[in-house]
Amino acid sequence: MGAVLTALGTMGAVVALGWVLGRYGVLGERAAPVLARVVFAVATPALLLGTLAHTDLRLLLSRTALVTWGSTVLVALAAALVLRLALRRGAADVTVGTLTSSYVNAGNIGLPLSVYLLDDPVAVVPTLLFQLLVLAPVAFTVLDGAAAARRGDADPDAPPDAAVVVPWALRVRTVVRRTLSNPIIVGTLTGVALAALPWDLPEAVFEPFRLVGAAAAPLALLAFGMQLSVPRSSGAAAPRRDLVLAVALRSVVHPVLAWGLGTALGLPPHALLAVTAMAALPTAQNVLVYAMQYRHGEALARDAGLVTTLLCVPVLLVVAAALG
């Protein structure tokens, strides 16, 4: 349990530093959005490229990966359906709410847990790959489409009144163009392509990406802490029902689903502990970065990240005690 407490304590210290910087305006009023953009456009793509380029893609075919993906899909679908059908949220808010419920902190907490608690550095890879190759591209596609609809630019080359008659093929090309221009997706796809090559590039090629990517986690945590320091008005608070849904799915439903699917598929004890622990991780700070980038659901991403991070300590202790 020392690894769990150490990882969470380290994160808490960096978040607290961000709160102090934001509370006293050390970096200026616009520091949090600027940090978020740096993480989104530079540091995270570099981190993903360097990490995925060295990943064994055969992990995509394991039972562990199947449990991870299956439980995550079920949680994401449940969140999307409730937010859309019961709470009547718009597409962008549904997307951010779904991410807060299903996108876990696999980097900042998952990696140290996989090393120190599970003694298996690759235990976090199926979670990372699914989030980067499925959840993130789908979410960015929806968020980019919602942003385009707000700007009224479904097709930048079409006349102003042509948005409602743009052919389906042109709409698809527009979405693909926007998706492939997203720096995080570009970094992810490049890393996967490098991992699939039959030869390895010299390690010196990856050193600049490692150097820049190392800034992604601390900058994301600093931006998170700076957002927490902003005084809240009634309009800045996360919708209560959305927050309760995200926290319940993230901290309770997801680990239970992972445990149930893993048990049904006959995973050995160590693998069952791994998938359940990964499913019990809190909402990733990256979700707040994405919400800030697209200016939707920032309060929900911030509050869900805080609450699930606090709850993950007792949840992980229970998981480790029950399955370890």
N, C-alpha and C positions, 0 to 999 in steps of 0.2 A: 504493500500500500504506500510505501514511501515514494515510489515512482509517481503514483497518481498525485499525491499531495505536492511533490516537488514540481511536477509539470504545471499543475493548476496554480501553485503559488508563484511560479515564474511568470505565468501569464497575468496573474492578478497584479504583480508588481509593475509590469509594463503598462497595463491598463491604468493603474493608479497614477503613474507618471504622466500618461496622456491627459488624465483628468486635471492634474495640477497645471500642466502646460496650458490647457484650455481655460481653466478657471481663472488664471491670472494673465491670460492673453500674451504669453511669452512669445508665441510665434505669429501673432496677429489674428485678425478675425477670420480670414479666409484659409487658415492653415489646414483645418480638417478636410475641406473639399479638395485642396491641392494635394494633400497626402493621399487621399483616396484615389485621385486620378493617377498619381505616380504608381501606386500599387496596382491599379487596374491596367494601365497602359504599358508599364515598363517592368516592374519587379516581378509580378506574378507570371506574365508570359515567360520571362527568363527562367524563373524557378521551374515552371512546368516543362519547358523544353529540356532543361538539363536533367530533371528527374525521370521523365518518361523515356528519354533516349536510352536510359540504362535499365529499363524495366523488361522483365521476361514476359512477353505477351501471351505465353502459354497459360498464365494465371487466369486468363479469361475463360478457360474451359474447365475449371475446377468446380467441385461441389461447393466449396467455400464461396466462390464468386457467385454461383447460382443463388445461394442463400442471401448473400449481400444484396444482389440486384433485385431478387424477388421481394424481399422485405422493404427495400427502398421504394420500389415501384408501388407497392400497396399503400405505403404511407403517403407518397406523393399524390396518388389518385384520390385517397380519402380526403386529404387536405383540399385539393382542387375542387372536388365535388361539393364539399361542405361550404367552402368559400363562395363558389359560384351559385349553387342551387339554393342553399339555405340562407346564406348571408348576403347574397346578391352583390358581390363585389365585381368591379370591372376587371378586364383581362390583366392589366398590369399589376393590380393589387392581388389578384388571385395568384399570379406568378411569384411575386415576392413572398406571399404567405405560404405558398407551396415550398419554396426554397427554405424558409425559416423552419418548416416542419421536417424537411427531408435531407437538407444539405448540412453535413456534419463537419466538425472541426477536425478533419483527418490529418491536417498538416501540423498545426500548433500543438495539439494534444495527442492525436492518433499516432503520429510517428514516435514520440518518446514512449508512449504506452506500449507500442508494438515491440520496441527494443527492450525496455526495462521490465515491463509486466509480463509480456508474452514471450520474450526471448526469440522473437521472429520478426525481423525488420520488414519482411514482405507482407505481413498480415494486413497492413493498411492499404496495399496496392489495389486490390479489387474495389475498395471503397473509393479511392482516389480516381481510378480509371472510370468508374461508372459516373461519378459526379462530373468529371471533366469532359467525357465523351458523350454523355447522354443528357444529364440534368442541365449543365451549363449551356450547351448549344441550344437546347429546346427553349430554355428560359430567355436567352439572349434574342432568339428569333422572335418570341412573343413581345418582349420588351422593345426591341427595335421596331417591330410593326406598330406597337401602340404609340411609340414616339413619332413615327412617320405619320400616323393618323392624326395626331395632335397638330403636327406641322402642316398637314394637308399636302404631303409630298409623296404619295404612294409610288409615283414614278417621276423622278426629277426632269425627265426629258419630254413628258407629256404635257398637253395644254392644261391650264388650271381646272377646267371642267371635265377632264377625262378620267378622274380618279375612280368614278363609279363604273366606267366601261373598260378599264384596263383588262386585256385578255389574261386568262389564268396563267399561261406560260410566261407572260411578262411579269406577272406578280411573283411567280416562283423565282425567276431570275433576279428580281429586285431583292427578295428575301435572302437568296443565296449570296448575292453580292454584299449585302449588309452583314450577313453572318460571317463570311470569310474575311471581311475587313475588321472584325472584332479581334483585338490583339490577343486576348486570352485563348480564343479558339485557334488562332494562327499558331501560337506557341504550342498548344496541345497537339494539333495535327502534325506539326513539324517534329515534335518529340516522338510521336508514335511512328512516323515515317522513318526516323533515324533508328528506332528500336527494331524495325522490321528489316533493315538492311542486312545483307549476309556478311558484312564486314563492319569493323568498328572504326570510327574516326579517332584521330589522336586526342588524348585527354586534354591537351593544351587548347583545343578548339572550344571545350566546354568551360574552361576556367572563367572567362568573362561573364558567362551566363550564371555560373555559381556565385560569383562575386555580387552581381546585381540582384540575383534571386534571393540571396541571403537577407536582403532588406525587406522582402515582402511580408514576412510574419511580424517583425517588430513594428513596421510602419502601419500595418493593418490594426495591430493592437493599440498603437498610439492614437490612430484616428478614431477607434472605438472609444477610448477613454476621453478624448476631446469632445466627442459627441455626447457622452454622458454628463459632461460639465455644463452643457448648454441649459440654461433655465427653461423649464417646460411650461408652456401655456396649455390651455385646454385643447387647443387645436394640434399641439405637438405630441399629445399622448397617444399611445397605440390603442386601437379599438380593443376593448376588453375581451370581447368574444373571440376575436382573431388571435389575441395573445394566449388566451386559455387553450384554444384549439392547438396552436403551435407548440406550446409547452407540453400539453398532454401527449400529443403524437411523438414529439421529439424525445421526451424523457421517460415515457412509460410504454406507449404502444409499440414503438419501433424495436426496442430491445426484446419485448415479449414476442413480437412476430419473428424476429431473427432466431430467438431460442426455439420457438415452436417449429419453424421451417428446418432449422438445423437438426433438431431431434428427429423430425419426420424423415429426413434424408440420411440419418444415421451417421452424422459427423462424429469423429472421435472427440473425447473430452477437451483436448487442447484446442482443436479447431472450433468447437462449439463455444468455448470461452472467448476465442478471438472474435468470432462474428457477433456475439452478443455484446462484448465490450465496445467494438467499433460502432454498433448500433446505438449504444448508450451515450455516445459523445454529444456534446452540446452543439447548438447551432454555430456554424462557422462565422467568424468575423468577416469573411469575404462576402457574405450575404449583405452585410451593411455597406460594404464597398460598392457592390452592385446596385443596391437601392439608392445610394448617394449618387452614383453615376447616372442613373436613369430618373432620379428624383421621384421615386414612388416607394411607399412603404418604409421610409427611413425609421420612423418611430417604432414600428413593429419589429424590424430587423434588429434595432438597437436593444429594445426591451427583451425580446426573445433571446438574443445572445447573452444578455446579462443573467436572466432568470435561469436558463438552461445550463449556463456555466456554473452557477451556484448549486443547482440541483444535481449536476453530474457527479459531484463528490460523493454524496450518499448513494446515488444510483450505482456508480462504479464499485463502491465498497460492497454493496449488496451483491452485485454480479460476481465480483471476485470471491466473496465468501461462499456463494451458492455453487459456483461452477469451478472455482479454483481448487 
